[in-house]
């Protein structure tokens, strides 16, 4: 059976030793901001757009470039990770998959102002490395949160 795959972008936003997570309404998982990449977007553009829509924050992405360029080629900012994620898993199988461009980003503020239609600012939590030890979060989210905090602080 053919597997449907969607391209998404995620950002682990860091400010003052903590990363920003929320409990995703549909998935019931604690996740950083992110979402689907629009047809006319590049992954890093979707990443910063999603952060701004969901939280009101502007972030500076930690970006690596390989420097390859020509009149017809441009290097894109490389994500920290590129993940294949199973979504809507049941006893029948995997509903679909996300190909996730995972970035790390720094925010200058913790003042949240989500766009209309997004989860309220109360749904979001700034989580420190110590709070990640409590076991509330999936292991991948904990690992990537720790890595983002370590690299950006």
Beta strands, then each sheet from edge to edge (+ up, - down):
strand 1: 5-15
strand 2: 18-23
strand 3: 30-31
strand 4: 33-36
strand 5: 59-61
strand 6: 69-70
strand 7: 73-74
strand 8: 81-90
strand 9: 93-107
strand 10: 124-128
sheet 1: 3+ 2- 1+ 4-
sheet 2: 3+ 2- 1+ 9+ 5-
sheet 3: 3+ 2- 1+ 9+ 8-
sheet 4: 3+ 2- 10+
sheet 5: 6+ 7-
end
